Amino acid sequence: MNIEALISKAAGEAVKALYGMDATEKMLQLQKTRSEFEGNLTLVVFPFVKAAKKSPEQTAQEIGEYLVSNCSAVEKFNVVKGFLNLSVGDGAWVELLNAIDADDNFGMKKATENSPLVMIEYSSPNTNKPLHLGHVRNNLLGWSLAQIMEANGNKVVKTNIVNDRGIHICKSMLAWLKWGNGETPESSGKKGDHLIGDYYVLFDKHYREEVKTLTDQLVHSGLPAEKAEEQAKQEAPLIKEAHEMLVKWEHNDPEVRALWEKMNNWVYAGFDETYQKMGVKFDKIYYESQTYLKGKAKVEEGLAKGLFERHEDNSVWADLTNEGLDQKLLLRSDGTSVYMTQDIGTAEMRFQDYPIDKMIYVVGNEQNYHFQVLSILLDRLGFKWGKELTHFSYGMVELPNGKMKSREGTVVDADDLMALMVEDAYKTSMELGKFDDMTEEERREIARIVGMGALKYFILKVDARKNMLFNPEESIDFNGNTGPFIQYTYARIRSILRKAEGMNISLTSNHSPLSTKEIELIQKMSEYGAAVEQAGKDYSPSGIANYCYELTKVFNQFYHDYSILNEPDEQKKAVRLMLAKNVAKILKNGMALLGIEVPERM
């Protein structure tokens, strides 16, 4: 039973019966009553004043009287100017609590055969380096968004596009050939993605040395410093060799391809290990090396249909001036593809693989323009979801000591960060005495759950569109708006429920009167479905994080004021145990939408 829907429907009937007016759903919106006024829900009556031909106060009085007489949920009311504050009766709250208790998936919808299919792309790593903190935010947002879309009744396909080709890949390959001495993940004891990342950094170190030497020589010969550096960057022997390797790769040179495959496989094994620790996975992985040719073919097809144009130098462009944009390069003069071409090819493969109704790309906000263009191009090429493609744009993650630069080896590695979070959770829990009477195995498992929960919650509670500062120390706190605070509350409730095993907690109509705090807790739980729905509409994991925090706060206020297991009144104890049981259920389900586990004990 949805109390708000019940009262809203009755309010519509009241307006029709009293004033002959057909009120729209928008007019009948109920709000939570402000804390300084008596009541649980408030109806704004100004939209009905004209039809009533009475003052706002008189209109509210008449509607209130109608609801008390005709709606079982409304017990009494009071009027403050044009606001009708409604008090819901205890019987309706208990009925709602029973309904929440009966539904293990309360607030969430199940997909049906006719549900829309939503594809969500996230992660999109390069195979020349390990995943870093920026990737962590991307993966956590993508995974959480997929869970939220499923909870709203959609069918979801989680997908990844791996950037496994291009000049950046050749840089690490060339560095390994020059300075690797046959080093492997096994011989070095390093994860494959870390090993390759080291060689990417090594390439850049030697390349910058070459550029500096060449720049000095060119300046000495009379070239201005700025032009000298620009020329040096293009003529440095290392970058020329890397470009030669890329051309060989494009022409399927067997040696280059064999090296590329071997080194990429090292990276994939490393990625898989990181994804597993992070708790994310994919239904389908695509690779740019498999999609770029399809993209080129699709562009040629568009060219033949007059959708694009070829310039004198043989390059292919899309004219977007009618859409208020500029011209966009799709194929270079030498026929090679650009990122846009590859994205078109990937879209073509996905559309062949799945009957997609909606496509969501989880990519940083520096690519806003790219996806604006991609949407137009896909629509021109006939993809039914092209025009309504969604770019889930998110801000950058920074650290207290500044930005990350992968070429200089100053990134915050995802594996190192996760290990640090788990270790910090272990140390903090030990210091607070939360690991007493546990085996070492239990301590390590709970530290993993708490550490990863702290990391995920700290990142996901922030509006995705905003840049954020990640501070590991602030994230592992058992008080405040943190993952461990919510996890600890869940574990506390589970401890109470274990002690209450065997007790009767079924509720009947002969229950004791509910307290204000108990009603507030039921009302907050009842808002979970609306929070899930809004998070789906807004693509907002932060909406779920903040709901879980608010519910946790309301429960802790209730728990501070009222005893549960030591309550002598059996009816009151039953109500409170059912409240605790269902708060735990909703917290577990809500945190799962964020990809966060909750421990049974802490």
FIVEX-654234 format. One line per field, with one value per residue (C-alpha): residue number from 1; x, y, z. Coordinates in pm, 1 decimal. Layout:
k: (NUM/...)
u: (X/...)
v: (Y/...)
w: (Z/...)
***
This chain:
k: (1/2/3/4/5/6/7/8/9/10/11/12/13/14/15/16/17/18/19/20/21/22/23/24/25/26/27/28/29/30/31/32/33/34/35/36/37/38/39/40/41/42/43/44/45/46/47/48/49/50/51/52/53/54/55/56/57/58/59/60/61/62/63/64/65/66/67/68/69/70/71/72/73/74/75/76/77/78/79/80/81/82/83/84/85/86/87/88/89/90/91/92/93/94/95/96/97/98/99/100/101/102/103/104/105/106/107/108/109/110/111/112/113/114/115/116/117/118/119/120/121/122/123/124/125/126/127/128/129/130/131/132/133/134/135/136/137/138/139/140/141/142/143/144/145/146/147/148/149/150/151/152/153/154/155/156/157/158/159/160/161/162/163/164/165/166/167/168/169/170/171/172/173/174/175/176/177/178/179/180/181/182/183/184/185/186/187/188/189/190/191/192/193/194/195/196/197/198/199/200/201/202/203/204/205/206/207/208/209/210/211/212/213/214/215/216/217/218/219/220/221/222/223/224/225/226/227/228/229/230/231/232/233/234/235/236/237/238/239/240/241/242/243/244/245/246/247/248/249/250/251/252/253/254/255/256/257/258/259/260/261/262/263/264/265/266/267/268/269/270/271/272/273/274/275/276/277/278/279/280/281/282/283/284/285/286/287/288/289/290/291/292/293/294/295/296/297/298/299/300/301/302/303/304/305/306/307/308/309/310/311/312/313/314/315/316/317/318/319/320/321/322/323/324/325/326/327/328/329/330/331/332/333/334/335/336/337/338/339/340/341/342/343/344/345/346/347/348/349/350/351/352/353/354/355/356/357/358/359/360/361/362/363/364/365/366/367/368/369/370/371/372/373/374/375/376/377/378/379/380/381/382/383/384/385/386/387/388/389/390/391/392/393/394/395/396/397/398/399/400/401/402/403/404/405/406/407/408/409/410/411/412/413/414/415/416/417/418/419/420/421/422/423/424/425/426/427/428/429/430/431/432/433/434/435/436/437/438/439/440/441/442/443/444/445/446/447/448/449/450/451/452/453/454/455/456/457/458/459/460/461/462/463/464/465/466/467/468/469/470/471/472/473/474/475/476/477/478/479/480/481/482/483/484/485/486/487/488/489/490/491/492/493/494/495/496/497/498/499/500/501/502/503/504/505/506/507/508/509/510/511/512/513/514/515/516/517/518/519/520/521/522/523/524/525/526/527/528/529/530/531/532/533/534/535/536/537/538/539/540/541/542/543/544/545/546/547/548/549/550/551/552/553/554/555/556/557/558/559/560/561/562/563/564/565/566/567/568/569/570/571/572/573/574/575/576/577/578/579/580/581/582/583/584/585/586/587/588/589/590/591/592/593/594/595/596/597/598/599/600/601/602)
u: (0.0/132.5/-6.1/82.5/-90.8/-397.9/-425.0/-346.6/-627.5/-870.1/-768.3/-850.2/-1190.9/-1241.2/-1167.7/-1404.3/-1684.9/-1649.1/-1571.4/-1637.1/-1271.5/-1061.2/-726.0/-412.5/-152.2/88.1/-163.8/-200.3/164.4/213.6/517.9/662.2/528.4/791.2/920.3/786.5/425.3/204.1/137.0/304.0/210.9/117.5/-107.4/-71.4/-425.3/-351.7/-419.1/-781.9/-863.4/-994.2/-1235.3/-1343.8/-1403.1/-1294.6/-986.7/-692.9/-770.0/-1138.9/-1045.3/-791.7/-1046.8/-1309.8/-1066.7/-932.2/-1280.6/-1356.7/-1036.0/-1099.6/-1448.2/-1355.3/-989.3/-899.3/-534.3/-610.8/-679.6/-679.9/-558.0/-459.1/-444.8/-156.2/-248.8/-278.1/-116.6/-319.2/-114.3/-243.6/-179.9/-185.1/-344.6/-143.4/-342.2/-228.4/135.9/124.6/-41.4/238.2/503.9/349.0/349.9/719.6/797.9/617.1/822.7/1189.4/1248.2/1042.7/1084.6/1235.6/1079.0/1150.1/1214.4/954.4/977.9/871.0/1101.9/1336.6/1694.1/1948.9/2316.0/2565.9/2928.7/3185.1/3553.3/3705.4/4067.9/4382.3/4609.2/4923.6/4870.8/4689.1/4358.6/4390.5/4170.6/3985.7/3897.4/3777.3/3517.5/3415.3/3372.5/3187.4/2948.2/2887.0/2826.4/2596.9/2401.0/2345.4/2204.7/1979.9/1844.9/1769.6/1593.5/1371.2/1254.9/1490.4/1685.4/2050.5/2363.3/2690.8/2960.2/3320.9/3523.2/3896.2/4127.3/4377.3/4530.1/4697.9/5020.1/5003.8/5001.4/5299.7/5494.7/5490.6/5557.5/5861.7/5995.3/5965.2/6151.2/6431.2/6477.0/6271.2/6527.3/6240.1/6083.4/5742.2/5485.6/5611.6/5981.8/5918.7/5651.4/5435.0/5077.2/5077.7/4906.6/5158.0/5450.7/5329.0/5250.2/5611.2/5730.3/5486.0/5637.9/5989.9/5913.4/5802.5/6116.6/6349.0/6130.0/6140.2/6519.4/6538.8/6304.2/6513.9/6838.7/6686.8/6524.9/6858.0/7026.1/6752.2/6758.5/7137.9/7092.4/6870.9/6513.1/6279.9/6236.5/5864.0/5903.4/6215.3/6030.1/5735.6/5969.7/6169.1/5854.5/5781.4/6138.0/6257.2/6375.5/6159.3/5829.9/5921.4/5988.4/5657.3/5473.5/5654.0/5539.7/5180.4/5192.7/5324.0/5041.1/4786.5/4936.4/4916.8/5292.0/5314.0/5593.5/5432.7/5091.9/5236.6/5407.9/5090.5/4879.9/5126.6/5155.6/4781.0/4708.8/4933.9/4731.9/4392.5/4492.4/4585.7/4260.4/4054.5/4218.5/4148.8/3785.7/3732.8/3866.8/3654.2/3342.8/3251.0/3205.7/3069.2/2825.0/3017.9/3363.5/3444.0/3790.8/3881.2/4101.5/3782.3/3558.8/3764.4/3734.4/3357.8/3357.7/3548.0/3300.5/3006.7/3159.8/3212.9/2848.1/2740.5/2965.0/2793.1/2454.2/2564.1/2564.7/2934.5/3177.4/3527.3/3776.2/4048.3/4313.9/4096.2/3988.1/3620.4/3423.2/3075.8/2931.8/2749.5/2707.1/2328.6/2330.2/2525.9/2854.6/3154.7/3290.8/3407.9/3689.4/3588.4/3871.7/4218.6/4362.7/4563.6/4241.5/4314.0/4036.7/3986.0/3810.9/3477.1/3506.7/3581.7/3280.0/3058.6/3200.2/3145.8/2785.4/2733.3/2862.1/2650.4/2338.3/2393.5/2445.1/2156.2/1814.5/1919.7/1648.1/1879.2/2255.5/2436.5/2806.4/2981.5/3268.1/3434.1/3310.7/3612.0/3433.9/3105.3/3153.2/3255.6/2927.1/2722.3/2870.8/2842.0/2470.8/2409.2/2618.8/2454.0/2111.8/2211.6/2332.3/1994.6/2053.0/1711.7/1867.1/2128.1/1944.7/1862.0/2199.0/2293.4/2639.1/2657.8/2918.5/3114.4/3379.4/3741.6/3881.2/4166.9/4377.3/4478.9/4821.2/4693.1/4611.3/4733.8/4954.3/4993.9/5286.3/5490.9/5401.8/5225.9/4887.1/4713.1/4699.8/4362.2/4517.9/4736.4/4442.3/4215.3/4489.0/4545.9/4173.7/4144.2/4456.3/4334.8/3997.7/4179.9/4394.9/4103.6/3880.3/4155.5/4215.4/3842.1/3813.9/3565.3/3761.5/3754.6/3649.4/3705.9/3937.1/4205.0/4018.3/3701.1/3896.8/4050.4/3715.5/3538.4/3830.0/3788.2/3413.9/3456.4/3756.2/3592.6/3263.1/3440.1/3603.3/3286.0/3056.3/3293.6/3306.5/2940.2/2785.8/2914.0/2703.7/2870.6/2876.1/3104.1/3481.1/3572.0/3860.5/3919.9/4063.3/4113.4/4142.1/3800.5/3631.0/3706.8/3510.1/3248.4/3054.0/2904.5/2815.7/3042.5/3012.0/3140.8/2876.2/2598.4/2767.9/2811.8/2443.5/2345.8/2573.9/2428.4/2074.0/2176.6/2319.3/1987.3/1792.9/2018.4/1946.5/1573.1/1557.6/1244.6/1052.6/715.9/733.2/411.2/189.5/-185.6/-447.3/-423.8/-82.1/26.7/19.6/317.9/565.8/664.8/1011.2/856.1/623.7/915.2/1110.1/823.0/774.6/1145.7/1143.3/837.6/1036.5/1285.5/1090.4/1068.5/1443.3/1518.4/1287.5/1437.3/1792.0/1696.2/1551.6/1849.4/2118.8/2222.8/2393.7/2445.1/2065.9/2074.8/2383.3/2219.8/1892.1/2081.0/2256.4/1928.7/1759.5/2058.4/2040.5/1667.2/1717.5/2001.6/1791.2/1511.6/1756.5/1902.4/1557.9/1394.5/1499.6/1423.5/1516.2/1462.9/1117.3/874.9/565.1/559.8/353.5/594.8/890.2/732.9/688.6/1046.9/1192.5/998.5/1120.7/1482.1/1446.1/1316.5/1563.4/1838.0/1671.8/1642.6/1997.8/2132.7/1937.4/2021.0/2392.7/2389.5/2272.5/2602.4/2799.0/2865.5/2851.1/2730.2/2882.9/2676.4/2899.0/3157.5)
v: (0.0/342.0/598.4/894.6/741.5/661.9/1016.2/1176.8/977.0/1072.5/1440.1/1427.0/1282.1/1558.4/1835.4/1675.4/1626.2/1968.5/2191.2/1984.5/2013.2/1739.1/1783.8/1668.7/1443.5/1739.6/1943.5/1665.4/1635.7/1565.2/1684.6/1570.1/1805.3/2045.3/1951.3/2267.6/2174.4/1888.6/1625.5/1375.4/1488.9/1829.3/1914.8/2259.0/2379.0/2693.3/2513.1/2456.2/2802.5/2941.4/2651.3/2664.4/3042.9/3057.1/3160.6/2917.1/2854.3/2771.8/2551.5/2359.0/2321.0/2169.9/1929.2/1826.1/1750.0/1544.4/1339.8/1264.6/1137.4/949.7/839.1/570.5/682.6/1040.0/1065.0/1444.5/1765.1/2124.3/2423.9/2672.3/2937.0/2751.8/2434.2/2134.0/1929.3/1571.9/1331.0/964.6/720.8/448.7/175.7/297.7/313.1/-41.8/-161.9/4.6/-153.4/-496.7/-435.4/-336.7/-645.3/-876.8/-762.2/-866.6/-633.6/-344.4/-27.7/-202.6/-324.2/-642.2/-645.6/-811.7/-954.7/-617.0/-403.6/-170.3/-288.6/-38.7/-79.7/90.7/137.6/202.4/149.6/196.0/135.8/167.1/-137.3/69.2/124.9/-8.3/130.7/443.2/651.1/810.6/462.1/372.5/651.3/549.8/181.5/247.6/490.7/252.0/-52.1/138.8/293.7/-54.7/-178.9/128.7/88.0/-279.7/-178.9/44.4/-252.1/-226.5/-505.6/-404.8/-503.0/-392.7/-336.9/-225.0/-96.4/-162.5/83.6/-176.9/-10.8/316.1/507.4/490.8/109.2/112.1/331.8/71.9/-207.9/-27.1/51.9/-315.2/-421.4/-172.3/-204.6/-501.7/-781.3/-1029.2/-934.0/-1093.5/-1065.5/-1399.2/-1304.7/-961.0/-1059.9/-773.4/-770.9/-750.8/-412.5/-266.0/-405.9/-253.7/74.2/93.5/70.9/341.8/571.4/463.6/552.3/898.3/949.5/868.4/1055.8/1376.3/1345.9/1317.8/1614.5/1828.3/1739.5/1807.0/2131.5/2260.8/2175.2/2348.4/2659.5/2667.7/2662.7/2972.5/2837.0/3008.8/2799.8/2729.3/2614.3/2420.2/2219.6/2153.7/2025.4/1818.2/1642.5/1528.0/1436.3/1257.7/907.9/729.0/880.8/805.7/442.5/423.6/556.2/303.4/27.9/156.3/143.1/-214.2/-303.1/-150.6/-368.2/-684.8/-731.4/-1078.0/-990.7/-666.8/-833.4/-1123.9/-884.8/-673.8/-981.2/-1111.7/-780.9/-710.3/-1052.2/-964.0/-646.5/-822.3/-1066.3/-768.6/-585.5/-892.9/-910.5/-539.8/-565.2/-862.9/-672.4/-373.4/-591.8/-497.7/-708.6/-690.0/-883.5/-804.0/-661.3/-496.9/-411.8/-113.5/-339.6/-519.6/-214.3/47.7/-126.2/-148.8/222.1/298.8/88.7/269.2/607.7/498.5/387.9/731.2/895.3/700.9/816.9/1180.8/1208.1/1302.2/1467.4/1392.4/1679.4/1728.3/1567.2/1249.0/1303.2/1248.3/1501.0/1548.7/1899.1/1979.5/2353.7/2317.2/2175.6/2476.5/2284.9/2272.2/2015.7/1685.6/1469.5/1102.0/960.9/1110.6/1174.2/850.1/657.9/593.4/625.4/862.7/800.7/909.2/648.8/379.1/476.8/448.6/103.0/-5.0/119.0/-83.4/-403.1/-348.4/-280.2/-607.9/-794.5/-649.1/-487.2/-173.3/73.4/311.2/359.1/520.2/609.6/661.6/890.9/1194.0/1546.3/1631.4/1429.2/1625.1/1763.4/1423.7/1264.9/1559.1/1495.5/1116.4/1144.1/1347.6/1114.7/796.2/950.2/1037.5/680.7/540.3/414.9/441.0/537.7/772.3/1098.8/1006.8/857.9/950.2/1067.3/1010.6/1281.6/1291.7/1517.6/1445.2/1300.5/1486.0/1417.0/1654.1/1681.2/1754.1/1595.7/1268.6/1229.6/879.2/958.1/1080.3/783.6/999.7/827.9/679.2/315.7/145.6/-170.4/26.0/243.9/-52.9/-228.1/91.8/127.3/-231.4/-200.7/129.1/-31.2/-314.4/-76.6/153.7/-137.6/-285.7/48.4/89.5/-263.8/-373.7/-690.8/-835.0/-1202.6/-1254.4/-1489.8/-1337.0/-1465.8/-1284.8/-966.1/-966.7/-1029.2/-754.7/-516.6/-588.8/-517.2/-200.8/-68.0/-117.3/15.6/329.7/385.0/324.6/527.7/826.2/842.0/765.1/1000.6/1296.5/1426.1/1261.0/1584.8/1753.3/1732.7/1576.2/1556.6/1204.6/1183.7/822.9/927.9/1096.3/799.3/549.4/704.1/520.1/843.5/1086.4/1046.5/750.0/389.6/245.4/442.8/278.3/-62.8/-45.0/42.1/-257.2/-487.6/-352.4/-429.4/-779.6/-835.4/-728.8/-958.6/-1257.4/-1205.3/-1182.1/-1510.8/-1703.7/-1396.5/-1322.7/-996.2/-1019.6/-712.8/-711.1/-437.5/-446.3/-279.8/-12.8/352.2/443.4/708.2/1002.2/847.8/513.8/686.1/891.1/569.3/400.7/713.0/728.2/358.5/416.7/675.2/414.0/332.5/701.9/739.1/446.0/583.0/932.7/793.7/610.8/924.9/1140.8/873.1/947.7/692.3/982.1/989.6/631.2/699.5/999.4/811.7/530.4/787.7/963.6/632.6/536.5/868.0/832.7/476.9/579.5/863.3/612.0/359.8/626.1/709.8/366.2/26.2/-271.2/-598.3/-460.4/-315.8/-489.2/-428.4/-721.7/-531.9/-238.7/-478.2/-650.4/-316.7/-213.2/-544.5/-525.2/-169.7/-278.6/-582.4/-375.5/-90.8/-355.1/-499.8/-164.1/-64.5/-392.2/-351.5/18.5/-31.2/-318.0/-65.3/111.9/-212.8/-204.8/-511.9/-492.1/-715.6/-927.4/-815.2/-544.6)
w: (0.0/-93.6/152.5/-69.3/-371.2/-159.3/-21.3/-356.4/-520.4/-241.3/-271.7/-642.6/-559.0/-298.7/-548.1/-801.0/-546.5/-384.0/-683.8/-996.9/-1093.9/-1257.5/-1086.3/-1267.1/-1108.1/-1093.4/-891.3/-634.5/-532.6/-162.4/30.0/358.4/628.9/758.8/1103.6/1272.0/1185.8/1300.6/1035.9/806.7/455.6/316.4/21.7/-138.6/-215.6/-419.4/-753.9/-642.8/-504.8/-832.7/-882.1/-515.6/-531.3/-167.6/29.7/49.7/417.0/349.4/53.4/263.8/547.0/314.2/147.4/491.3/621.3/310.1/351.1/720.1/628.2/309.3/327.5/583.0/594.2/711.8/1084.9/1129.2/966.6/1028.4/798.8/775.8/516.1/185.8/314.5/428.6/677.6/705.5/993.6/893.1/1139.1/1315.5/1141.7/799.9/911.6/1047.9/729.3/530.7/753.8/699.3/322.6/330.3/537.5/295.0/-5.0/-8.5/-304.0/-171.6/-377.0/-678.6/-1003.1/-1195.6/-1568.6/-1791.2/-2139.9/-2281.9/-2067.5/-2258.8/-2309.0/-2179.8/-2267.9/-2038.2/-2142.1/-1874.0/-1789.8/-2141.9/-2038.1/-2250.3/-2268.2/-2210.0/-1837.1/-1529.0/-1405.9/-1191.2/-958.7/-1251.8/-1378.6/-1029.0/-1038.4/-1391.3/-1303.7/-979.2/-1149.5/-1440.8/-1223.0/-985.5/-1271.6/-1417.5/-1083.2/-1054.5/-1408.2/-1335.0/-1011.3/-1225.7/-1432.6/-1729.5/-1893.3/-1879.9/-2071.9/-1911.7/-2171.4/-2199.1/-2495.4/-2458.0/-2632.2/-2747.1/-3054.1/-3147.2/-3098.3/-2716.0/-2729.7/-2966.6/-2725.8/-2447.9/-2700.5/-2840.0/-2491.5/-2394.2/-2709.0/-2641.5/-2265.5/-2150.3/-2189.5/-2224.1/-1889.2/-1819.8/-1540.1/-1407.4/-1413.2/-1261.0/-1009.1/-1136.3/-1262.1/-1640.4/-1658.1/-1411.3/-1608.4/-1935.2/-1761.4/-1643.9/-2003.9/-2112.7/-1850.2/-1958.3/-2321.0/-2219.7/-2008.4/-2298.7/-2548.2/-2339.0/-2316.2/-2698.1/-2744.5/-2508.9/-2689.2/-3031.8/-2915.2/-2784.8/-3117.8/-3321.0/-3101.1/-3135.7/-3515.2/-3492.8/-3466.7/-3212.6/-2896.3/-2944.0/-3305.4/-3214.3/-2949.2/-3181.8/-3454.3/-3204.4/-3081.5/-3437.6/-3532.8/-3218.8/-3323.8/-3064.9/-3182.4/-3542.9/-3451.9/-3266.6/-3574.5/-3794.0/-3557.6/-3578.7/-3959.6/-3939.9/-3702.6/-3944.1/-4221.7/-4008.0/-3971.0/-3806.7/-3561.7/-3446.0/-3416.7/-3216.6/-2973.5/-2948.6/-2867.3/-2607.5/-2422.7/-2437.8/-2288.1/-1994.6/-1948.2/-1972.1/-1697.4/-1479.9/-1557.8/-1467.8/-1126.6/-1064.0/-1177.8/-946.6/-646.2/-741.2/-769.7/-1127.1/-1437.4/-1790.6/-2004.9/-2322.3/-2394.5/-2728.2/-2857.6/-3075.3/-3287.4/-3390.6/-3432.1/-3617.0/-3956.4/-3916.1/-3836.7/-4154.5/-4356.0/-4194.8/-4280.2/-4641.3/-4648.3/-4519.9/-4778.5/-5057.8/-4928.8/-4930.1/-4550.9/-4541.4/-4782.6/-4908.7/-4928.7/-5190.8/-4971.0/-4958.4/-4594.8/-4504.1/-4297.5/-4150.6/-4188.3/-3862.9/-3916.8/-3949.7/-3594.7/-3469.2/-3458.4/-3690.0/-3935.2/-3790.8/-3931.2/-3974.2/-4187.6/-4229.0/-4574.8/-4550.5/-4478.0/-4110.0/-3854.4/-3562.2/-3228.2/-3373.6/-3650.3/-3394.5/-3183.2/-3492.2/-3559.0/-3201.2/-3217.0/-3535.5/-3370.8/-3060.3/-3260.6/-3446.0/-3117.7/-2913.5/-2975.6/-2784.9/-2683.1/-2496.4/-2493.9/-2200.4/-2218.6/-1884.2/-1986.7/-1827.1/-1895.2/-2111.4/-2382.7/-2376.1/-2726.9/-2864.6/-2757.2/-2878.7/-3223.7/-3197.4/-3119.5/-3436.2/-3654.2/-3525.1/-3583.7/-3941.7/-3994.3/-3885.4/-3529.3/-3361.4/-3026.7/-3176.6/-3116.2/-2757.3/-2671.2/-2314.7/-2219.9/-1843.2/-1798.5/-1475.0/-1324.3/-1254.8/-932.7/-771.7/-466.1/-187.1/-356.9/-709.6/-1044.5/-1191.3/-1500.2/-1639.6/-1871.2/-1576.6/-1358.6/-1098.6/-1117.4/-816.8/-911.8/-854.9/-709.2/-467.0/-364.8/-293.8/-93.6/107.3/181.7/303.9/519.1/667.4/746.3/923.7/1133.1/1221.1/1322.0/1539.0/1712.6/1783.7/1922.3/1657.7/1580.8/1932.4/1947.3/1572.9/1391.2/1168.3/862.9/974.6/1041.5/694.9/524.9/719.1/653.8/280.2/294.7/502.8/309.6/-29.3/106.1/229.1/-110.2/-311.7/-89.5/-70.3/-449.6/-522.1/-265.6/-468.8/-759.2/-1059.7/-1257.6/-1005.9/-979.3/-648.4/-405.8/-278.5/70.8/189.7/555.5/555.8/389.6/668.4/952.1/1153.2/1203.2/953.8/588.5/515.8/403.5/734.5/929.8/726.2/733.7/1111.8/1158.2/943.4/1145.0/1470.1/1351.2/1244.0/1592.7/1747.9/1515.7/1594.1/1963.8/1886.7/1693.7/1785.1/1902.8/1743.1/1547.6/1346.8/1381.7/1433.8/1447.9/1830.0/1833.7/2079.2/1963.2/1749.5/1859.7/1641.2/1581.8/1476.1/1230.4/1096.3/1037.4/850.3/641.1/555.6/455.5/237.1/38.2/-86.8/-403.5/-495.5/-432.2/-664.7/-932.7/-911.8/-923.2/-1243.3/-1400.9/-1300.7/-1354.2/-998.7/-771.3/-528.8/-478.4/-346.6/-131.3/29.7/86.3/265.2/484.1/570.1/658.9/874.1/1060.1/1126.5/1255.0/1486.2/1629.4/1694.1/1842.9/2071.5/2214.9/2233.8/2360.9/2137.3/2308.7/2662.5/2586.9/2833.0/2617.3/2372.2/2113.4/2115.3/2096.2/1793.3/1613.8/1685.7/1576.8/1251.8/1202.5/1257.9/1031.4/740.7/783.6/751.5/441.6/268.0/362.3/224.2/-100.9/-132.4/-71.3/-323.5/-584.2/-513.8/-539.7/-164.8/59.1/419.4/689.0/925.3/1213.3/1277.8)
***
